[in-house]
Amino acid sequence: MKIGFIGAGNMGSAIINGIVSKGIADPMDIIVTDSDTTKVSELGETSGVRRGISNELVAQAVDILFLCVKPYVIYDVINEIKDTVTEKTLIVSIAAGQSLERLMDAFGNDKLRIIRVMPNTPALVGEGMTAIVRNDNATSEDARTILDIFDNLGKAEIISERLMNAATAISGSSPAYVFMLIEAMADAAVQGGMPRFQAYKFAAQAVLGSAKMVLETDMHPAELKDMVCSPSGTTIDAVAVLEECGMRGMIMKAVKACIDKAKSM
């Protein structure tokens, strides 16, 4: 199985490194192109993957083609490769907000097998969350192949395309919200006298552990919150301030803004 990548940024590199480290494909069967040739050279040195001569030749040579480029670039890339790809190639796009229908229209071939994925940056450390949706031409086996790849970068689930914008907001973009939370918690700890390097560690581990409890206990987040809030304790006072400041509503508005933006792209 030969796998091609057009785009070797953070997400492209994370996917490539995941495939190589888990032995899903031999590095010599992975061909990569990027407008920044330095990135490709670095990947070649660290992962052993091959550098492609051009986007067209990569598209022509592989069984699975990952389009790991931004939404404002993807249609330029498609114009380059649309005359060389066939239905024999499984095409995987990570571009946010770009529907399967729009991608198929851009290729001008209604027989192509296309899968959309929405990963997130924690895939860089093997803790990503990826949403996957396929068009009617892509088979369940195609979807399983891509699911297996992203399961090696964290967790992955197949969803319907109507949920893709919500997935973009709740996992694709949400690490930014969590990083802001960690930074704010750490700033407050520094204000309370804790050295900054310790503050980040305490805050980040608290977030990591809390997320793990949600995933592994099957308890409702509200139940888990109640377990921390002792009567007349410190935590309930902090929760009261967060409620007074409208934390829940603020987060919901932020996620909705992200969904709306994804719909408009």
SEVEX-140054 format. One record per residue: residue number from 1; x, y negated, z negated of N, C-alpha, C in turn. Coordinates in Angstrom, 1 decimal, always signed. Layout:
% residues N
     n   n.east   n.north     n.up   ca.east   ca.north    ca.up   c.east   c.north     c.up
   NUM        X         Y        Z         X          Y        Z        X         Y        Z
...
END
This chain:
% residues 265
     n   n.east   n.north     n.up   ca.east   ca.north    ca.up   c.east   c.north     c.up
     1     +0.8      +1.2     +0.0      +0.0       +0.0     +0.0     +0.9      -1.2     +0.0
     2     +0.8      -2.0     +1.1      +1.5       -3.3     +1.1     +0.6      -4.4     +0.7
     3     +1.2      -5.3     -0.1      +0.4       -6.4     -0.7     +1.1      -7.7     -0.3
     4     +0.3      -8.7     +0.2      +0.9      -10.0     +0.6     +0.3     -11.1     -0.3
     5     +1.2     -12.1     -0.5      +0.8      -13.2     -1.3     +1.1     -14.5     -0.5
     6     +0.1     -15.3     -0.3      +0.3      -16.6     +0.2     +0.1     -17.6     -1.0
     7     +1.2     -18.1     -1.5      +1.1      -18.9     -2.7     +1.8     -18.2     -3.9
     8     +2.8     -18.8     -4.5      +3.6      -18.2     -5.6     +3.7     -19.1     -6.8
     9     +2.6     -19.9     -7.0      +2.5      -20.7     -8.2     +2.4     -19.9     -9.5
    10     +1.9     -20.6    -10.5      +1.7      -19.9    -11.8     +0.9     -18.6    -11.7
    11     -0.3     -18.8    -11.1      -1.2      -17.6    -11.0     -0.7     -16.6    -10.0
    12     -0.2     -17.0     -8.9      +0.4      -16.0     -7.9     +1.5     -15.2     -8.5
    13     +2.4     -15.9     -9.2      +3.5      -15.3     -9.9     +3.1     -14.3    -11.0
    14     +2.1     -14.7    -11.7      +1.6      -13.9    -12.8     +1.0     -12.6    -12.2
    15     +0.3     -12.7    -11.2      -0.3      -11.5    -10.5     +0.8     -10.6    -10.0
    16     +1.8     -11.2     -9.3      +2.9      -10.4     -8.8     +3.6      -9.7     -9.9
    17     +4.0     -10.4    -10.9      +4.7       -9.8    -12.0     +3.9      -8.7    -12.7
    18     +2.6      -8.9    -12.8      +1.8       -7.8    -13.4     +1.8      -6.6    -12.6
    19     +1.7      -6.7    -11.2      +1.7       -5.6    -10.3     +3.0      -4.9    -10.4
    20     +4.1      -5.6    -10.5      +5.5       -5.0    -10.5     +5.7      -4.3    -11.8
    21     +5.4      -5.0    -12.9      +5.7       -4.5    -14.3     +4.9      -3.2    -14.6
    22     +3.7      -3.1    -14.0      +2.8       -2.0    -14.3     +3.0      -0.9    -13.2
    23     +3.9      -1.1    -12.3      +4.2       -0.1    -11.3     +3.0      +0.2    -10.3
    24     +2.1      -0.8    -10.1      +1.0       -0.7     -9.2     +1.5      -0.6     -7.8
    25     +2.6      -1.3     -7.5      +3.1       -1.2     -6.1     +4.6      -1.4     -6.2
    26     +5.4      -0.9     -5.3      +6.8       -1.0     -5.3     +7.1      -2.5     -4.9
    27     +8.1      -3.1     -5.6      +8.4       -4.6     -5.2     +8.7      -4.8     -3.8
    28     +9.3      -3.8     -3.1      +9.6       -3.9     -1.7     +8.4      -3.9     -0.8
    29     +7.3      -3.5     -1.4      +6.0       -3.5     -0.6     +5.2      -4.7     -0.8
    30     +5.8      -5.7     -1.6      +5.1       -7.0     -1.8     +5.8      -8.1     -1.1
    31     +5.1      -8.8     -0.3      +5.7       -9.8     +0.6     +5.0     -11.2     +0.2
    32     +5.9     -12.2     +0.0      +5.4      -13.5     -0.6     +5.8     -14.6     +0.3
    33     +4.9     -15.6     +0.5      +5.3      -16.9     +1.1     +4.8     -18.0     +0.2
    34     +5.5     -19.1     +0.3      +5.0      -20.3     -0.4     +5.7     -21.5     +0.2
    35     +5.0     -22.6     +0.2      +5.6      -23.8     +0.8     +6.9     -24.2     +0.0
    36     +7.0     -23.8     -1.2      +8.2      -24.0     -2.1     +9.0     -22.8     -2.0
    37    +10.0     -22.7     -1.1     +10.8      -21.5     -0.9    +11.6     -21.2     -2.1
    38    +11.9     -22.1     -3.0     +12.6      -21.9     -4.2    +11.9     -20.9     -5.1
    39    +10.5     -21.1     -5.2      +9.7      -20.2     -6.0     +9.8     -18.7     -5.5
    40     +9.8     -18.6     -4.2      +9.8      -17.2     -3.6    +11.2     -16.6     -3.9
    41    +12.2     -17.4     -3.8     +13.6      -16.9     -4.0    +13.7     -16.5     -5.5
    42    +13.2     -17.2     -6.4     +13.2      -16.9     -7.8    +12.5     -15.6     -8.1
    43    +11.3     -15.5     -7.5     +10.5      -14.2     -7.6    +11.3     -13.0     -7.1
    44    +12.0     -13.2     -6.0     +12.8      -12.2     -5.4    +13.9     -11.7     -6.3
    45    +14.5     -12.6     -7.0     +15.5      -12.3     -7.9    +15.0     -11.6     -9.2
    46    +13.9     -12.1     -9.7     +13.4      -11.5    -11.0    +12.5     -10.3    -10.8
    47    +11.8     -10.2     -9.7     +10.8       -9.1     -9.5    +11.2      -8.1     -8.3
    48    +12.1      -8.6     -7.4     +12.5       -7.7     -6.3    +11.6      -7.7     -5.2
    49    +10.6      -8.7     -5.1      +9.7       -8.8     -4.0    +10.4      -9.4     -2.8
    50     +9.8      -9.2     -1.6     +10.3       -9.7     -0.4     +9.8     -11.1     +0.0
    51    +10.6     -11.8     +0.7     +10.1      -13.1     +1.2     +9.6     -13.0     +2.6
    52     +8.4     -13.5     +2.8      +7.8      -13.4     +4.1     +8.3     -14.5     +5.0
    53     +8.3     -14.3     +6.3      +8.8      -15.2     +7.3     +7.8     -16.3     +7.5
    54     +6.5     -15.9     +7.6      +5.4      -16.9     +7.8     +4.1     -16.3     +7.3
    55     +3.2     -17.2     +7.0      +1.9      -16.8     +6.6     +1.2     -15.8     +7.5
    56     +1.3     -16.1     +8.8      +0.7      -15.3     +9.9     +1.3     -13.8     +9.8
    57     +2.6     -13.7     +9.7      +3.2      -12.4     +9.7     +2.9     -11.6     +8.5
    58     +2.8     -12.3     +7.4      +2.4      -11.6     +6.1     +1.0     -11.1     +6.2
    59     +0.1     -11.9     +6.7      -1.3      -11.5     +6.9     -1.4     -10.3     +7.8
    60     -0.6     -10.3     +8.8      -0.6       -9.2     +9.8     -0.1      -7.9     +9.2
    61     +0.8      -8.0     +8.2      +1.6       -6.8     +7.8     +1.0      -6.0     +6.6
    62     +0.1      -6.6     +5.9      -0.3       -6.1     +4.6     -1.7      -5.4     +4.6
    63     -1.9      -4.6     +3.5      -3.2       -4.0     +3.3     -4.1      -4.9     +2.4
    64     -3.5      -5.6     +1.5      -4.2       -6.5     +0.6     -3.5      -7.9     +0.7
    65     -4.3      -8.9     +0.9      -3.7      -10.2     +1.1     -4.3     -11.2     +0.0
    66     -3.5     -11.6     -0.9      -3.9      -12.6     -1.9     -3.7     -14.0     -1.4
    67     -4.8     -14.8     -1.5      -4.6      -16.2     -1.1     -4.6     -17.0     -2.5
    68     -3.4     -17.2     -2.9      -3.2      -17.9     -4.3     -2.9     -19.3     -4.1
    69     -3.8     -20.1     -3.5      -3.6      -21.5     -3.2     -4.8     -22.3     -3.7
    70     -4.6     -23.6     -3.9      -5.6      -24.5     -4.4     -6.8     -24.6     -3.4
    71     -8.0     -25.0     -3.8      -9.1      -25.1     -2.9     -8.9     -26.1     -1.8
    72     -8.1     -27.2     -2.0      -7.9      -28.2     -1.0     -6.8     -27.7     +0.0
    73     -6.2     -26.5     -0.2      -5.2      -26.0     +0.7     -5.8     -24.8     +1.5
    74     -6.7     -24.1     +0.9      -7.0      -22.7     +1.4     -7.5     -22.7     +2.8
    75     -8.2     -23.8     +3.2      -8.8      -23.7     +4.6     -7.7     -24.0     +5.7
    76     -6.7     -24.8     +5.2      -5.5      -24.9     +6.1     -4.8     -23.6     +6.3
    77     -4.7     -22.8     +5.2      -4.1      -21.5     +5.3     -4.9     -20.6     +6.1
    78     -6.2     -20.6     +5.9      -7.1      -19.7     +6.7     -7.0     -20.0     +8.2
    79     -6.9     -21.3     +8.6      -6.7      -21.7    +10.0     -5.4     -21.1    +10.6
    80     -4.4     -20.9     +9.7      -3.1      -20.4    +10.2     -3.3     -18.9    +10.4
    81     -4.0     -18.2     +9.6      -4.0      -16.7     +9.6     -5.2     -16.1    +10.2
    82     -6.3     -16.8    +10.5      -7.6      -16.2    +10.9     -7.5     -15.4    +12.2
    83     -6.6     -15.7    +13.0      -6.5      -14.9    +14.3     -5.6     -13.6    +14.1
    84     -5.0     -13.5    +12.9      -4.2      -12.3    +12.7     -4.7     -11.3    +11.8
    85     -5.7     -11.7    +10.9      -6.2      -10.7    +10.0     -7.4     -10.0    +10.6
    86     -7.6      -8.7    +10.2      -8.7       -7.9    +10.7     -9.4      -7.3     +9.5
    87    -10.5      -6.6     +9.8     -11.3       -6.0     +8.7    -10.5      -4.9     +8.0
    88     -9.4      -4.5     +8.5      -8.5       -3.5     +7.8     -7.8      -4.1     +6.6
    89     -7.7      -5.5     +6.5      -7.1       -6.1     +5.4     -8.1      -6.6     +4.4
    90     -7.8      -6.3     +3.1      -8.7       -6.8     +2.0     -8.2      -8.1     +1.6
    91     -9.0      -9.1     +1.7      -8.6      -10.5     +1.4     -9.1     -10.9     +0.0
    92     -8.2     -11.4     -0.8      -8.5      -11.8     -2.2     -8.2     -13.3     -2.4
    93     -9.2     -14.1     -2.7      -9.1      -15.5     -2.9     -9.2     -15.9     -4.4
    94     -8.3     -16.7     -4.9      -8.4      -17.2     -6.2     -8.9     -18.7     -6.3
    95     -9.2     -19.3     -5.1      -9.6      -20.7     -5.0    -10.9     -21.0     -5.7
    96    -10.9     -21.9     -6.7     -12.1      -22.2     -7.4    -13.2     -22.8     -6.5
    97    -14.4     -22.5     -6.7     -15.6      -23.1     -6.1    -15.8     -22.8     -4.6
    98    -15.0     -21.9     -4.1     -15.1      -21.6     -2.6    -15.8     -20.3     -2.5
    99    -17.1     -20.3     -2.1     -18.0      -19.2     -2.0    -17.5     -18.2     -1.0
   100    -18.0     -16.9     -1.1     -17.7      -15.9     -0.1    -18.2     -16.3     +1.3
   101    -19.4     -16.9     +1.3     -19.9      -17.4     +2.6    -19.1     -18.4     +3.3
   102    -18.6     -19.4     +2.5     -17.7      -20.4     +3.1    -16.4     -19.8     +3.6
   103    -15.9     -18.9     +2.8     -14.6      -18.3     +3.2    -14.8     -17.5     +4.5
   104    -15.9     -16.7     +4.6     -16.2      -15.9     +5.8    -16.4     -16.8     +7.0
   105    -17.1     -17.9     +6.8     -17.3      -18.9     +7.9    -16.0     -19.5     +8.4
   106    -15.1     -19.7     +7.5     -13.8      -20.3     +7.8    -13.0     -19.3     +8.7
   107    -13.1     -18.1     +8.3     -12.4      -17.0     +9.1    -13.0     -16.8    +10.4
   108    -14.3     -17.0    +10.5     -15.0      -16.8    +11.8    -15.2     -15.3    +12.1
   109    -15.2     -14.5    +11.1     -15.3      -13.0    +11.3    -16.2     -12.5    +10.2
   110    -17.4     -12.0    +10.6     -18.4      -11.6     +9.6    -18.2     -10.1     +9.2
   111    -17.1      -9.5     +9.6     -16.8       -8.1     +9.3    -15.6      -8.0     +8.2
   112    -15.1      -9.2     +7.8     -13.9       -9.2     +6.9    -14.4      -8.7     +5.5
   113    -13.5      -8.0     +4.8     -13.7       -7.6     +3.4    -13.0      -8.7     +2.6
   114    -13.9      -9.4     +1.8     -13.3      -10.5     +1.0    -13.8     -10.4     -0.5
   115    -12.9     -10.6     -1.4     -13.1      -10.6     -2.8    -12.7     -11.9     -3.4
   116    -13.5     -12.5     -4.2     -13.2      -13.7     -5.0    -12.8     -13.3     -6.4
   117    -11.8     -13.9     -6.9     -11.4      -13.7     -8.3    -11.2     -15.1     -9.0
   118    -11.5     -15.1    -10.3     -11.2      -16.3    -11.1    -10.4     -15.9    -12.3
   119     -9.1     -15.9    -12.2      -8.2      -15.6    -13.3     -8.0     -16.8    -14.2
   120     -7.2     -16.7    -15.2      -6.8      -17.8    -16.0     -5.3     -17.7    -16.4
   121     -4.8     -18.8    -16.9      -3.3      -18.8    -17.1     -2.8     -17.9    -18.2
   122     -3.7     -17.5    -19.2      -3.2      -16.4    -20.2     -2.8     -15.1    -19.5
   123     -3.1     -14.9    -18.2      -2.6      -13.8    -17.5     -1.1     -13.8    -17.5
   124     -0.5     -15.0    -17.6      +1.0      -15.1    -17.6     +1.6     -14.3    -18.8
   125     +0.8     -14.1    -19.9      +1.3      -13.4    -21.0     +0.5     -12.1    -21.2
   126     -0.2     -11.6    -20.2      -0.9      -10.4    -20.2     -2.2     -10.4    -21.0
   127     -2.8     -11.6    -21.2      -4.0      -11.7    -21.9     -5.0     -12.6    -21.2
   128     -5.0     -12.4    -19.8      -6.0      -13.1    -19.0     -7.4     -12.6    -19.1
   129     -8.3     -13.4    -18.5      -9.7      -12.9    -18.3    -10.0     -13.3    -16.9
   130    -10.4     -12.3    -16.1     -10.6      -12.5    -14.7    -12.0     -12.0    -14.3
   131    -12.7     -12.9    -13.6     -14.0      -12.5    -13.0    -13.8     -12.1    -11.5
   132    -14.5     -11.1    -11.1     -14.4      -10.6     -9.7    -15.7     -10.4     -9.1
   133    -15.8     -10.8     -7.8     -17.0      -10.7     -7.0    -16.6     -10.3     -5.6
   134    -17.3      -9.4     -4.9     -17.0       -9.0     -3.6    -18.1      -9.3     -2.6
   135    -17.8      -9.4     -1.3     -18.8       -9.6     -0.3    -19.4      -8.2     +0.1
   136    -20.4      -8.2     +0.9     -21.0       -6.9     +1.3    -20.1      -6.0     +2.1
   137    -19.1      -6.5     +2.7     -18.2       -5.7     +3.5    -17.2      -5.0     +2.6
   138    -16.8      -5.6     +1.5     -15.9       -4.9     +0.6    -16.6      -3.8     -0.2
   139    -15.9      -2.7     -0.3     -16.5       -1.5     -0.9    -16.3      -1.6     -2.5
   140    -17.0      -0.7     -3.1     -16.8       -0.6     -4.6    -15.4      -0.1     -4.9
   141    -14.8      +0.7     -4.0     -13.4       +1.1     -4.2    -12.5      -0.1     -4.0
   142    -12.8      -1.0     -3.1     -12.0       -2.3     -3.0    -12.0      -3.0     -4.3
   143    -13.2      -3.2     -4.8     -13.4       -3.9     -6.1    -12.7      -3.2     -7.2
   144    -12.7      -1.9     -7.3     -12.0       -1.2     -8.3    -10.5      -1.4     -8.2
   145    -10.0      -1.4     -7.0      -8.5       -1.7     -6.8     -8.1      -3.0     -7.4
   146     -8.9      -4.1     -7.1      -8.6       -5.4     -7.6     -8.9      -5.5     -9.1
   147     -9.9      -4.8     -9.6     -10.2       -4.7    -11.0     -9.0      -4.1    -11.8
   148     -8.5      -3.0    -11.2      -7.3       -2.4    -11.9     -6.1      -3.3    -12.0
   149     -5.9      -4.1    -10.9      -4.8       -5.0    -10.9     -4.9      -6.0    -12.0
   150     -6.1      -6.6    -12.1      -6.3       -7.7    -13.1     -6.5      -7.1    -14.6
   151     -6.9      -5.9    -14.7      -6.9       -5.3    -16.0     -5.5      -5.2    -16.6
   152     -4.5      -5.1    -15.7      -3.2       -5.1    -16.2     -2.6      -6.4    -16.6
   153     -3.4      -7.5    -16.4      -3.0       -8.8    -16.8     -3.9      -9.3    -17.9
   154     -4.7      -8.4    -18.5      -5.6       -8.8    -19.6     -6.8      -8.0    -19.5
   155     -7.9      -8.7    -19.3      -9.2       -8.1    -19.1     -9.9      -8.6    -17.8
   156    -10.7      -7.8    -17.2     -11.4       -8.2    -15.9    -12.7      -7.6    -15.8
   157    -13.7      -8.3    -15.2     -15.0       -7.8    -15.1    -15.6      -8.2    -13.7
   158    -16.4      -7.3    -13.1     -17.1       -7.6    -11.9    -18.4      -8.2    -12.2
   159    -18.7      -9.4    -11.6     -19.9      -10.1    -11.9    -20.6     -10.4    -10.5
   160    -21.8     -11.0    -10.6     -22.4      -11.5     -9.4    -21.9     -12.9     -9.1
   161    -22.0     -13.3     -7.8     -21.4      -14.6     -7.4    -22.1     -15.7     -8.0
   162    -23.4     -15.6     -8.4     -24.1      -16.7     -9.0    -23.5     -17.1    -10.3
   163    -22.7     -16.2    -10.9     -22.1      -16.5    -12.3    -20.7     -17.0    -12.2
   164    -20.2     -17.1    -10.9     -18.8      -17.5    -10.8    -18.5     -18.9    -11.3
   165    -19.3     -19.8    -11.1     -19.1      -21.1    -11.6    -19.0     -21.2    -13.1
   166    -19.9     -20.4    -13.7     -19.9      -20.3    -15.2    -18.6     -19.6    -15.7
   167    -18.2     -18.6    -14.9     -16.9      -17.9    -15.3    -15.7     -18.9    -15.2
   168    -15.8     -19.7    -14.1     -14.7      -20.7    -14.0    -14.6     -21.6    -15.2
   169    -15.8     -22.0    -15.7     -15.8      -23.0    -16.8    -15.5     -22.3    -18.2
   170    -15.9     -21.0    -18.3     -15.8      -20.4    -19.7    -14.5     -19.6    -19.8
   171    -13.8     -19.3    -18.7     -12.6      -18.6    -18.8    -11.5     -19.2    -18.0
   172    -11.8     -19.6    -16.7     -10.8      -20.1    -15.9    -10.2     -21.4    -16.4
   173    -11.1     -22.3    -16.9     -10.7      -23.7    -17.3    -10.5     -23.7    -18.8
   174    -11.1     -22.8    -19.6     -11.2      -23.0    -21.0     -9.9     -22.9    -21.8
   175     -8.9     -22.3    -21.2      -7.6      -22.4    -22.0     -7.2     -23.8    -22.3
   176     -7.5     -24.8    -21.4      -7.2      -26.2    -21.7     -8.0     -26.7    -22.9
   177     -9.2     -26.2    -23.1     -10.0      -26.7    -24.3     -9.3     -26.1    -25.6
   178     -8.9     -24.8    -25.5      -8.3      -24.1    -26.6     -7.0     -24.8    -27.0
   179     -6.2     -25.1    -26.0      -4.9      -25.7    -26.2     -5.1     -27.1    -26.9
   180     -6.2     -27.8    -26.5      -6.4      -29.1    -27.2     -6.8     -28.8    -28.6
   181     -7.6     -27.8    -28.9      -8.0      -27.4    -30.3     -6.7     -27.1    -31.1
   182     -5.8     -26.3    -30.5      -4.6      -25.9    -31.3     -3.8     -27.2    -31.5
   183     -3.7     -28.0    -30.6      -2.9      -29.3    -30.7     -3.4     -30.1    -31.8
   184     -4.8     -30.3    -31.8      -5.4      -31.1    -32.8     -5.3     -30.6    -34.2
   185     -5.4     -29.2    -34.3      -5.3      -28.6    -35.6     -3.9     -28.8    -36.1
   186     -2.9     -28.6    -35.2      -1.5      -28.7    -35.6     -1.2     -30.2    -36.0
   187     -1.7     -31.1    -35.3      -1.5      -32.5    -35.7     -2.0     -32.8    -37.1
   188     -3.2     -32.3    -37.4      -3.7      -32.5    -38.8     -2.9     -31.8    -39.8
   189     -2.3     -30.6    -39.5      -1.4      -29.9    -40.4     -0.1     -30.7    -40.7
   190     +0.4     -31.3    -39.6      +1.6      -32.2    -39.7     +1.3     -33.4    -40.6
   191     +0.1     -33.9    -40.4      -0.4      -35.0    -41.3     -0.4     -34.6    -42.7
   192     -0.7     -33.3    -42.9      -0.8      -32.8    -44.3     +0.6     -32.3    -44.8
   193     +1.6     -32.5    -44.0      +3.0      -32.3    -44.5     +3.7     -31.0    -43.9
   194     +3.0     -30.3    -43.1      +3.6      -29.1    -42.5     +4.5     -29.4    -41.3
   195     +5.7     -28.8    -41.2      +6.6      -29.0    -40.1     +5.9     -28.6    -38.8
   196     +6.1     -29.4    -37.7      +5.3      -29.2    -36.5     +5.5     -27.7    -35.9
   197     +6.7     -27.2    -35.9      +6.9      -25.9    -35.3     +6.1     -24.8    -36.1
   198     +5.9     -25.0    -37.4      +5.1      -24.1    -38.2     +3.6     -24.4    -37.9
   199     +3.3     -25.6    -37.7      +1.8      -26.0    -37.5     +1.3     -25.4    -36.2
   200     +2.1     -25.4    -35.2      +1.7      -24.8    -33.9     +1.5     -23.3    -34.1
   201     +2.4     -22.7    -34.8      +2.4      -21.2    -35.0     +1.2     -20.8    -35.8
   202     +0.9     -21.5    -36.9      -0.3      -21.2    -37.8     -1.5     -21.4    -37.0
   203     -1.7     -22.5    -36.3      -2.9      -22.8    -35.5     -3.1     -21.8    -34.4
   204     -2.0     -21.5    -33.6      -2.2      -20.6    -32.5     -2.5     -19.2    -33.0
   205     -1.9     -18.7    -34.0      -2.2      -17.4    -34.5     -3.6     -17.3    -35.1
   206     -4.1     -18.3    -35.7      -5.4      -18.3    -36.2     -6.4     -18.2    -35.0
   207     -6.2     -18.9    -33.9      -7.0      -18.8    -32.7     -7.0     -17.4    -32.2
   208     -5.8     -16.9    -32.0      -5.6      -15.5    -31.5     -6.3     -14.5    -32.3
   209     -6.1     -14.5    -33.6      -6.7      -13.6    -34.5     -8.2     -13.7    -34.5
   210     -8.8     -14.9    -34.5     -10.2      -15.1    -34.4    -10.8     -14.5    -33.2
   211    -10.2     -14.8    -32.0     -10.7      -14.2    -30.8    -10.7     -12.7    -30.8
   212     -9.6     -12.1    -31.4      -9.5      -10.7    -31.5    -10.6     -10.1    -32.3
   213    -11.0     -10.8    -33.4     -12.1      -10.4    -34.2    -13.4     -10.3    -33.5
   214    -13.7     -11.3    -32.6     -14.9      -11.4    -31.8    -14.9     -10.2    -30.9
   215    -13.8      -9.9    -30.2     -13.7       -8.8    -29.3    -13.8      -7.4    -29.9
   216    -13.2      -7.3    -31.1     -13.1       -5.9    -31.6    -14.1      -5.5    -32.7
   217    -14.8      -6.5    -33.3     -15.7       -6.1    -34.4    -17.1      -6.0    -33.9
   218    -17.4      -6.6    -32.7     -18.8       -6.6    -32.2    -19.8      -7.4    -33.1
   219    -19.2      -8.2    -33.9     -20.0       -9.1    -34.8    -20.3     -10.4    -34.1
   220    -21.5     -11.0    -34.3     -21.8      -12.3    -33.8    -20.8     -13.3    -34.3
   221    -20.4     -14.3    -33.5     -19.5      -15.3    -34.0    -20.0     -16.1    -35.2
   222    -21.3     -16.2    -35.3     -21.9      -16.9    -36.5    -21.7     -16.1    -37.7
   223    -21.8     -14.7    -37.6     -21.5      -13.9    -38.8    -20.1     -14.0    -39.2
   224    -19.2     -14.0    -38.3     -17.8      -14.1    -38.6    -17.5     -15.5    -39.2
   225    -18.1     -16.5    -38.7     -18.0      -17.8    -39.4    -18.4     -17.8    -40.8
   226    -19.6     -17.2    -41.0     -20.2      -17.1    -42.4    -19.2     -16.4    -43.3
   227    -18.5     -15.4    -42.9     -17.6      -14.7    -43.7    -16.5     -15.6    -44.2
   228    -16.1     -16.6    -43.5     -15.1      -17.5    -43.9    -15.6     -18.6    -44.9
   229    -16.9     -18.9    -44.8     -17.4      -20.1    -45.5    -17.9     -19.6    -46.9
   230    -17.0     -19.7    -47.9     -17.4      -19.3    -49.2    -18.2     -20.5    -49.8
   231    -19.1     -20.2    -50.8     -19.9      -21.2    -51.4    -19.0     -22.2    -52.1
   232    -19.3     -23.5    -51.9     -18.5      -24.6    -52.4    -17.0     -24.5    -52.1
   233    -16.7     -23.8    -51.0     -15.3      -23.7    -50.7    -14.8     -24.8    -49.7
   234    -13.6     -24.6    -49.3     -12.9      -25.6    -48.4    -13.5     -25.6    -47.0
   235    -13.8     -24.3    -46.5     -14.2      -24.2    -45.1    -15.5     -24.8    -44.8
   236    -16.5     -24.7    -45.7     -17.8      -25.2    -45.4    -17.8     -26.7    -45.3
   237    -16.9     -27.3    -46.0     -16.8      -28.8    -45.9    -16.2     -29.2    -44.5
   238    -15.3     -28.4    -44.0     -14.7      -28.6    -42.7    -15.8     -28.4    -41.6
   239    -16.6     -27.3    -41.8     -17.7      -27.0    -40.9    -18.7     -28.1    -40.8
   240    -19.0     -28.7    -42.0     -20.0      -29.7    -42.1    -19.5     -31.0    -41.3
   241    -18.2     -31.3    -41.3     -17.7      -32.4    -40.6    -17.8     -32.1    -39.1
   242    -17.5     -30.9    -38.7     -17.6      -30.5    -37.2    -19.0     -30.6    -36.7
   243    -20.0     -30.2    -37.6     -21.4      -30.3    -37.2    -21.8     -31.8    -37.1
   244    -21.3     -32.6    -38.0     -21.7      -34.0    -38.0    -21.1     -34.7    -36.8
   245    -20.0     -34.2    -36.3     -19.3      -34.9    -35.1    -19.9     -34.3    -33.8
   246    -20.7     -33.3    -33.9     -21.3      -32.7    -32.7    -20.4     -31.8    -31.9
   247    -19.6     -31.0    -32.6     -18.6      -30.2    -31.9    -19.3     -29.2    -30.9
   248    -20.4     -28.6    -31.3     -21.0      -27.6    -30.4    -21.5     -28.3    -29.2
   249    -22.2     -29.4    -29.4     -22.8      -30.1    -28.2    -21.7     -30.7    -27.3
   250    -20.6     -31.1    -27.9     -19.5      -31.6    -27.1    -18.9     -30.5    -26.2
   251    -18.7     -29.4    -26.8     -18.1      -28.3    -26.0    -19.1     -27.8    -24.9
   252    -20.4     -27.8    -25.2     -21.3      -27.4    -24.2    -21.4     -28.4    -23.1
   253    -21.3     -29.7    -23.4     -21.2      -30.7    -22.4    -20.0     -30.5    -21.5
   254    -18.8     -30.2    -22.1     -17.6      -30.1    -21.4    -17.7     -28.9    -20.4
   255    -18.2     -27.8    -20.9     -18.4      -26.6    -20.1    -19.3     -26.9    -18.9
   256    -20.4     -27.6    -19.2     -21.4      -27.9    -18.2    -20.8     -28.8    -17.1
   257    -19.9     -29.8    -17.5     -19.2      -30.6    -16.6    -18.3     -29.8    -15.7
   258    -17.7     -28.8    -16.2     -16.8      -27.9    -15.4    -17.6     -27.1    -14.4
   259    -18.8     -26.6    -14.9     -19.7      -25.8    -14.0    -20.1     -26.7    -12.8
   260    -20.6     -27.9    -13.2     -21.0      -28.9    -12.2    -20.0     -29.2    -11.1
   261    -18.7     -29.4    -11.6     -17.6      -29.7    -10.7    -17.4     -28.5     -9.8
   262    -17.4     -27.3    -10.3     -17.2      -26.1     -9.5    -18.2     -26.0     -8.4
   263    -19.5     -26.3     -8.8     -20.6      -26.2     -7.8    -20.4     -27.2     -6.6
   264    -19.8     -28.4     -7.0     -19.6      -29.4     -6.0    -18.4     -29.3     -5.1
   265    -17.5     -28.4     -5.4     -16.2      -28.2     -4.7    -16.4     -27.6     -3.3
END
